[in-house]
Amino acid sequence: MSEKFKALVINQEGENFTREIQSIDRKFLKHGDVLVKVDYSGLNYKDALILKNGARLVKEFPHIPGIDFSGTVVASQNKNCKEGDEIILTGWRVGEIFFGGYSQFAKVNGDFLVKKPKSISSKQAMILGTAGLTALQCAFAIKQAREELLLGEKVENVLVTGASGGVGSIAVMILNKLGCNVTAVTSKESNKKYLKSIGAKNTTNTADLD
């Protein structure tokens, strides 16, 4: 690979906060033991906060944001990763205290990475992204784990708050696919048609829960 590549770099000097696409080299990447060619990275709420002004989440500058990404390993010093592995990263405070995915290449701790399932593309992995993973974990906890705890009693009716957001929308879709009757909670009347279109059986206003 070329030593030079592009990354979105944020910086803070006194009161002056900047964000710009820069041409950098691998020496700039100071963390981790696995180098990944980034295919896709999502735009999450936390990313938006960091891109605005660092949101007090970033402690050292200059910094590369992006809390999740998918891509291919190009070099590794970690026994669990090898060149050519297709991977996904979400969480681990990458994009906050570690350099993130808004770069053509990322260098991270190999223990943060998971192998991408062959059934989905790198692009699909980031369409789901951190919000999708969170929604999946919540949905499985509600549906499968709860049914096991209830010794097989089926969970049929589920209420999803914040349903029009990233996590909430995907949770509505997943729970609908799992056979639940989903009631989606939203504060905006204009969101109700959308929520019905993605699988909510019913909708209700946030104010009605008070």
Buried (B, 14 or more C-beta within 10 A) or exposed (E): EEEEBEBBBBBBEEEEBEBEEBEBEBEBBEBBBBBBBBBBBBBBEBBEBBBEEBBEBBEEEBBBBBBBBBBBBBBBEBEEBEEEBBBBBBEBEBBBBBBBBBBBBBBBBBEBBEEBEEEBBBEBBBBBBBBBBBBBEBBBEBBEEBEEEEEEEEBEEBBBBBBBBBBBBBBBBBBBEBEBBBBBBBEEEEBBEBBBEBBBBBBBEEEEEE
